[in-house]
Amino acid sequence: MEFQLTFESDDAAQKAIAFKKFAEQESENGIENLQVEQAKGKPGDQGIGQFLGSIIGKISSSSSAIKSITDLISRFMELFDGRLIIKDGTGRSLVIPGGRKLTPEQKENIAIHFSSHQ
């Protein structure tokens, strides 16, 4: 399943980069790909485009992968303020507040969001 995580804050690009590093350090099972979204360059530009405040990712559709990404998002969002918007391939979105421990209901909503598109 493909998804997009978009951070809403003044330092959204830095948060997206930090999330990718955090995910790589945690090495959760089932997360197949995470890339920090980049702005498209103009023809003739060299190098990469500017980093945006989003992560594009893919997870396997197993229940363990869904639990892994849910736990990863929960742990990360406790450490950072701002909001996170989770979008799936159908355009459906879920908003998660940062800077505090997520409630069991919020964690369940994240898991449901991912599992409803298997």
MARKE-950942 format. One record per residue: x, y, z of N, C-alpha, C, O in turn; residue in one letter; residue number from 0. Coordinates in steps of 0.05 Angstrom, whole numbers. Example, Ala and Ser with C-alpha at 12.3 -4.5 7.8 and 13.67 -1.06 7.14 Angstrom:
BEGIN
+--------+---------+--------+---------+----------+--------+--------+---------+--------+--------+---------+--------+------+------+
! n_east ! n_north !   n_up ! ca_east ! ca_north !  ca_up ! c_east ! c_north !   c_up ! o_east ! o_north !   o_up ! resn ! resi !
+--------+---------+--------+---------+----------+--------+--------+---------+--------+--------+---------+--------+------+------+
!    264 !    -114 !    156 !     246 !      -90 !    156 !    264 !     -66 !    156 !    285 !     -66 !    169 !    A !    0 !
!    257 !     -45 !    142 !     273 !      -21 !    143 !    258 !       1 !    157 !    268 !      23 !    161 !    S !    1 !
+--------+---------+--------+---------+----------+--------+--------+---------+--------+--------+---------+--------+------+------+
! end
This chain:
BEGIN
+--------+---------+--------+---------+----------+--------+--------+---------+--------+--------+---------+--------+------+------+
! n_east ! n_north !   n_up ! ca_east ! ca_north !  ca_up ! c_east ! c_north !   c_up ! o_east ! o_north !   o_up ! resn ! resi !
+--------+---------+--------+---------+----------+--------+--------+---------+--------+--------+---------+--------+------+------+
!     17 !     -24 !      0 !       0 !        0 !      0 !     18 !      25 !      0 !     37 !      27 !     16 !    M !    0 !
!     11 !      43 !    -17 !      26 !       69 !    -18 !     12 !      89 !     -1 !    -12 !      89 !      3 !    E !    1 !
!     28 !     107 !     10 !      17 !      128 !     28 !     34 !     153 !     26 !     57 !     152 !     16 !    F !    2 !
!     24 !     175 !     37 !      39 !      200 !     39 !     35 !     211 !     67 !     12 !     212 !     77 !    Q !    3 !
!     56 !     218 !     80 !      55 !      232 !    106 !     64 !     261 !    101 !     86 !     265 !     91 !    L !    4 !
!     47 !     280 !    108 !      53 !      308 !    105 !     54 !     322 !    132 !     34 !     321 !    146 !    T !    5 !
!     76 !     334 !    138 !      79 !      349 !    163 !     71 !     378 !    159 !     79 !     390 !    139 !    F !    6 !
!     56 !     388 !    178 !      47 !      416 !    177 !     60 !     431 !    200 !     51 !     429 !    223 !    E !    7 !
!     80 !     446 !    194 !      94 !      463 !    213 !    114 !     480 !    198 !    117 !     477 !    174 !    S !    8 !
!    126 !     499 !    212 !     145 !      517 !    199 !    170 !     502 !    189 !    182 !     511 !    170 !    D !    9 !
!    176 !     480 !    201 !     200 !      465 !    193 !    192 !     437 !    183 !    204 !     417 !    189 !    D !   10 !
!    171 !     437 !    166 !     160 !      412 !    155 !    181 !     395 !    140 !    181 !     371 !    143 !    A !   11 !
!    197 !     407 !    124 !     217 !      392 !    109 !    237 !     378 !    128 !    244 !     355 !    124 !    A !   12 !
!    245 !     392 !    149 !     264 !      381 !    168 !    250 !     357 !    183 !    263 !     337 !    189 !    Q !   13 !
!    225 !     360 !    189 !     210 !      338 !    203 !    208 !     314 !    184 !    211 !     291 !    194 !    K !   14 !
!    203 !     318 !    159 !     201 !      296 !    140 !    228 !     281 !    139 !    229 !     256 !    139 !    A !   15 !
!    250 !     296 !    138 !     277 !      284 !    137 !    282 !     269 !    163 !    292 !     247 !    163 !    I !   16 !
!    274 !     281 !    186 !     278 !      268 !    212 !    262 !     243 !    214 !    271 !     223 !    225 !    A !   17 !
!    237 !     243 !    203 !     220 !      219 !    204 !    233 !     196 !    188 !    234 !     173 !    198 !    F !   18 !
!    244 !     203 !    165 !     257 !      182 !    149 !    280 !     170 !    164 !    284 !     146 !    164 !    K !   19 !
!    297 !     187 !    176 !     320 !      177 !    191 !    311 !     160 !    215 !    322 !     139 !    221 !    K !   20 !
!    290 !     170 !    229 !     279 !      156 !    252 !    269 !     128 !    243 !    275 !     109 !    257 !    F !   21 !
!    255 !     127 !    221 !     245 !      101 !    211 !    268 !      82 !    203 !    266 !      58 !    209 !    A !   22 !
!    288 !      93 !    191 !     311 !       77 !    184 !    326 !      66 !    208 !    335 !      43 !    208 !    E !   23 !
!    328 !      82 !    229 !     341 !       73 !    254 !    324 !      52 !    268 !    335 !      33 !    279 !    Q !   24 !
!    298 !      55 !    268 !     280 !       36 !    281 !    278 !      10 !    265 !    271 !     -11 !    276 !    E !   25 !
!    283 !      12 !    239 !     281 !      -11 !    220 !    257 !     -29 !    225 !    260 !     -53 !    230 !    S !   26 !
!    234 !     -17 !    223 !     209 !      -31 !    227 !    203 !     -51 !    204 !    210 !     -45 !    181 !    E !   27 !
!    192 !     -73 !    210 !     185 !      -93 !    190 !    161 !     -84 !    173 !    143 !     -71 !    183 !    N !   28 !
!    162 !     -91 !    147 !     140 !      -85 !    129 !    141 !     -59 !    115 !    125 !     -54 !     97 !    G !   29 !
!    159 !     -41 !    124 !     161 !      -15 !    110 !    180 !     -19 !     87 !    204 !     -23 !     91 !    I !   30 !
!    169 !     -19 !     63 !     185 !      -26 !     40 !    201 !      -2 !     28 !    222 !      -6 !     16 !    E !   31 !
!    190 !      22 !     31 !     203 !       44 !     18 !    194 !      70 !     31 !    170 !      74 !     36 !    N !   32 !
!    212 !      88 !     37 !     206 !      115 !     47 !    224 !     134 !     33 !    248 !     131 !     32 !    L !   33 !
!    212 !     155 !     21 !     227 !      176 !      7 !    216 !     203 !     15 !    192 !     207 !     17 !    Q !   34 !
!    235 !     221 !     20 !     226 !      249 !     26 !    219 !     261 !     -1 !    234 !     260 !    -20 !    V !   35 !
!    195 !     272 !     -3 !     185 !      283 !    -28 !    202 !     308 !    -35 !    209 !     324 !    -18 !    E !   36 !
!    208 !     310 !    -61 !     223 !      333 !    -71 !    208 !     348 !    -92 !    193 !     336 !   -107 !    Q !   37 !
!    212 !     374 !    -93 !     200 !      390 !   -113 !    212 !     382 !   -140 !    235 !     374 !   -142 !    A !   38 !
!    196 !     383 !   -161 !     206 !      377 !   -188 !    225 !     399 !   -197 !    219 !     423 !   -195 !    K !   39 !
!    247 !     391 !   -209 !     266 !      411 !   -220 !    257 !     419 !   -248 !    241 !     406 !   -261 !    G !   40 !
!    267 !     442 !   -256 !     261 !      452 !   -283 !    280 !     439 !   -302 !    302 !     430 !   -295 !    K !   41 !
!    272 !     436 !   -327 !     290 !      425 !   -347 !    317 !     440 !   -347 !    317 !     464 !   -348 !    P !   42 !
!    338 !     425 !   -347 !     365 !      437 !   -347 !    377 !     441 !   -319 !    401 !     445 !   -316 !    G !   43 !
!    360 !     439 !   -298 !     370 !      441 !   -270 !    387 !     417 !   -263 !    381 !     395 !   -272 !    D !   44 !
!    407 !     422 !   -248 !     424 !      400 !   -239 !    418 !     394 !   -210 !    409 !     412 !   -195 !    Q !   45 !
!    423 !     370 !   -201 !     418 !      363 !   -173 !    389 !     357 !   -168 !    372 !     354 !   -186 !    G !   46 !
!    383 !     355 !   -142 !     355 !      348 !   -134 !    340 !     373 !   -129 !    351 !     395 !   -123 !    I !   47 !
!    314 !     371 !   -130 !     296 !      393 !   -123 !    295 !     397 !    -93 !    306 !     381 !    -78 !    G !   48 !
!    283 !     418 !    -84 !     281 !      425 !    -56 !    264 !     403 !    -42 !    244 !     394 !    -52 !    Q !   49 !
!    272 !     396 !    -17 !     257 !      377 !     -2 !    231 !     390 !      7 !    230 !     414 !     15 !    F !   50 !
!    210 !     375 !      6 !     184 !      384 !     15 !    178 !     371 !     43 !    193 !     354 !     52 !    L !   51 !
!    156 !     379 !     55 !     150 !      368 !     82 !    134 !     343 !     81 !    116 !     339 !     98 !    G !   52 !
!    139 !     326 !     61 !     124 !      301 !     58 !    142 !     277 !     55 !    165 !     279 !     46 !    S !   53 !
!    132 !     254 !     63 !     144 !      228 !     59 !    126 !     212 !     41 !    102 !     211 !     46 !    I !   54 !
!    137 !     200 !     21 !     122 !      181 !      4 !    132 !     154 !     12 !    156 !     149 !     13 !    I !   55 !
!    114 !     135 !     17 !     123 !      109 !     26 !    105 !      87 !     17 !     85 !      91 !      4 !    G !   56 !
!    115 !      63 !     23 !     100 !       39 !     15 !    104 !      18 !     38 !    127 !      14 !     47 !    K !   57 !
!     83 !       6 !     46 !      85 !      -16 !     66 !     71 !     -40 !     54 !     53 !     -38 !     37 !    I !   58 !
!     79 !     -63 !     64 !      65 !      -88 !     57 !     38 !     -87 !     70 !     34 !     -72 !     89 !    S !   59 !
!     19 !    -103 !     61 !      -8 !     -102 !     72 !    -12 !    -121 !     95 !    -35 !    -127 !    103 !    S !   60 !
!      9 !    -131 !    107 !       7 !     -149 !    130 !     -1 !    -134 !    155 !      5 !    -110 !    158 !    S !   61 !
!    -13 !    -148 !    173 !     -21 !     -135 !    199 !      4 !    -127 !    215 !      2 !    -107 !    229 !    S !   62 !
!     26 !    -141 !    213 !      50 !     -133 !    227 !     62 !    -108 !    216 !     72 !     -91 !    231 !    S !   63 !
!     60 !    -104 !    189 !      70 !      -79 !    177 !     52 !     -55 !    186 !     63 !     -34 !    191 !    A !   64 !
!     26 !     -60 !    187 !       8 !      -38 !    195 !     14 !     -31 !    224 !     14 !      -7 !    231 !    I !   65 !
!     18 !     -51 !    241 !      25 !      -45 !    269 !     51 !     -30 !    271 !     54 !     -12 !    287 !    K !   66 !
!     71 !     -38 !    255 !      97 !      -25 !    255 !     95 !       4 !    248 !    107 !      21 !    261 !    S !   67 !
!     81 !      10 !    226 !      79 !       38 !    217 !     63 !      55 !    237 !     69 !      78 !    242 !    I !   68 !
!     42 !      43 !    249 !      26 !       56 !    269 !     43 !      63 !    293 !     42 !      86 !    303 !    T !   69 !
!     59 !      44 !    303 !      76 !       49 !    326 !     98 !      69 !    320 !    104 !      86 !    337 !    D !   70 !
!    109 !      68 !    296 !     129 !       87 !    288 !    119 !     115 !    288 !    131 !     134 !    298 !    L !   71 !
!     96 !     119 !    275 !      83 !      146 !    274 !     77 !     156 !    302 !     82 !     179 !    309 !    I !   72 !
!     66 !     138 !    319 !      60 !      145 !    347 !     84 !     155 !    362 !     83 !     176 !    375 !    S !   73 !
!    106 !     140 !    361 !     130 !      147 !    375 !    142 !     173 !    365 !    151 !     190 !    380 !    R !   74 !
!    142 !     176 !    338 !     153 !      201 !    327 !    137 !     225 !    334 !    148 !     246 !    341 !    F !   75 !
!    111 !     223 !    333 !      94 !      247 !    338 !     94 !     256 !    367 !     87 !     278 !    373 !    M !   76 !
!    102 !     238 !    385 !     105 !      246 !    413 !    128 !     266 !    416 !    127 !     283 !    434 !    E !   77 !
!    147 !     265 !    398 !     172 !      281 !    400 !    169 !     308 !    386 !    185 !     326 !    392 !    L !   78 !
!    150 !     311 !    368 !     149 !      334 !    351 !    122 !     348 !    353 !    101 !     335 !    356 !    F !   79 !
!    122 !     375 !    350 !      97 !      389 !    350 !     88 !     392 !    321 !    100 !     380 !    303 !    D !   80 !
!     66 !     406 !    316 !      54 !      408 !    290 !     35 !     385 !    285 !     28 !     370 !    303 !    G !   81 !
!     26 !     383 !    260 !       6 !      362 !    253 !     18 !     345 !    231 !     35 !     353 !    216 !    R !   82 !
!      8 !     321 !    230 !      15 !      302 !    209 !    -10 !     294 !    195 !    -30 !     287 !    208 !    L !   83 !
!    -10 !     295 !    169 !     -33 !      287 !    153 !    -25 !     262 !    138 !     -5 !     262 !    123 !    I !   84 !
!    -39 !     240 !    142 !     -34 !      215 !    129 !    -54 !     212 !    106 !    -78 !     213 !    110 !    I !   85 !
!    -44 !     208 !     82 !     -61 !      204 !     58 !    -54 !     177 !     46 !    -31 !     169 !     45 !    K !   86 !
!    -75 !     164 !     37 !     -71 !      138 !     24 !    -75 !     142 !     -6 !    -80 !     164 !    -16 !    D !   87 !
!    -72 !     121 !    -21 !     -74 !      122 !    -50 !   -101 !     131 !    -61 !   -103 !     139 !    -84 !    G !   88 !
!   -122 !     129 !    -44 !    -148 !      138 !    -53 !   -154 !     167 !    -47 !   -175 !     177 !    -55 !    T !   89 !
!   -135 !     181 !    -34 !    -139 !      209 !    -27 !   -152 !     213 !      0 !   -154 !     236 !      9 !    G !   90 !
!   -160 !     192 !     13 !    -171 !      194 !     40 !   -149 !     203 !     59 !   -126 !     194 !     57 !    R !   91 !
!   -155 !     220 !     79 !    -135 !      230 !     97 !   -143 !     228 !    126 !   -167 !     226 !    132 !    S !   92 !
!   -123 !     228 !    143 !    -126 !      227 !    172 !   -106 !     247 !    184 !    -83 !     247 !    176 !    L !   93 !
!   -115 !     264 !    203 !     -98 !      284 !    215 !    -91 !     275 !    243 !   -108 !     267 !    259 !    V !   94 !
!    -65 !     276 !    249 !     -54 !      267 !    275 !    -40 !     292 !    287 !    -22 !     303 !    275 !    I !   95 !
!    -47 !     299 !    312 !     -33 !      321 !    325 !     -7 !     312 !    337 !     -4 !     289 !    344 !    P !   96 !
!     13 !     330 !    338 !      39 !      322 !    349 !     43 !     335 !    376 !     27 !     350 !    387 !    G !   97 !
!     66 !     328 !    388 !      74 !      340 !    413 !     63 !     327 !    438 !     67 !     337 !    460 !    G !   98 !
!     48 !     305 !    435 !      37 !      292 !    459 !     33 !     262 !    452 !     33 !     254 !    429 !    R !   99 !
!     29 !     247 !    473 !      25 !      218 !    470 !     -2 !     214 !    456 !    -22 !     226 !    464 !    K !  100 !
!     -3 !     197 !    436 !     -28 !      191 !    423 !    -45 !     173 !    440 !    -35 !     155 !    454 !    L !  101 !
!    -71 !     177 !    439 !     -90 !      161 !    454 !    -93 !     133 !    440 !    -87 !     131 !    416 !    T !  102 !
!   -102 !     113 !    454 !    -107 !       88 !    441 !   -126 !      90 !    417 !   -124 !      76 !    397 !    P !  103 !
!   -146 !     108 !    420 !    -165 !      113 !    398 !   -150 !     124 !    373 !   -156 !     116 !    350 !    E !  104 !
!   -132 !     143 !    377 !    -118 !      155 !    355 !   -100 !     133 !    341 !    -99 !     132 !    316 !    Q !  105 !
!    -87 !     117 !    357 !     -71 !       95 !    346 !    -88 !      76 !    330 !    -81 !      66 !    308 !    K !  106 !
!   -112 !      70 !    341 !    -130 !       52 !    327 !   -139 !      64 !    301 !   -141 !      50 !    281 !    E !  107 !
!   -144 !      90 !    301 !    -152 !      104 !    276 !   -131 !     102 !    254 !   -137 !      99 !    231 !    N !  108 !
!   -105 !     105 !    263 !     -83 !      102 !    244 !    -83 !      74 !    232 !    -81 !      71 !    208 !    I !  109 !
!    -85 !      54 !    249 !     -84 !       26 !    240 !   -108 !      21 !    222 !   -105 !       7 !    201 !    A !  110 !
!   -131 !      30 !    228 !    -155 !       26 !    212 !   -151 !      40 !    185 !   -158 !      29 !    164 !    I !  111 !
!   -140 !      64 !    185 !    -135 !       79 !    160 !   -117 !      62 !    141 !   -123 !      60 !    117 !    H !  112 !
!    -96 !      50 !    152 !     -79 !       34 !    135 !    -92 !       8 !    127 !    -89 !      -1 !    104 !    F !  113 !
!   -105 !      -5 !    146 !    -116 !      -32 !    140 !   -140 !     -31 !    122 !   -147 !     -52 !    110 !    S !  114 !
!   -154 !      -9 !    121 !    -179 !       -8 !    104 !   -173 !      -7 !     74 !   -191 !      -7 !     58 !    S !  115 !
!   -147 !      -6 !     67 !    -140 !       -4 !     39 !   -122 !     -26 !     29 !   -106 !     -23 !     11 !    H !  116 !
!   -124 !     -49 !     42 !    -108 !      -72 !     35 !   -119 !     -85 !     10 !   -108 !    -105 !      0 !    Q !  117 !
+--------+---------+--------+---------+----------+--------+--------+---------+--------+--------+---------+--------+------+------+
! end
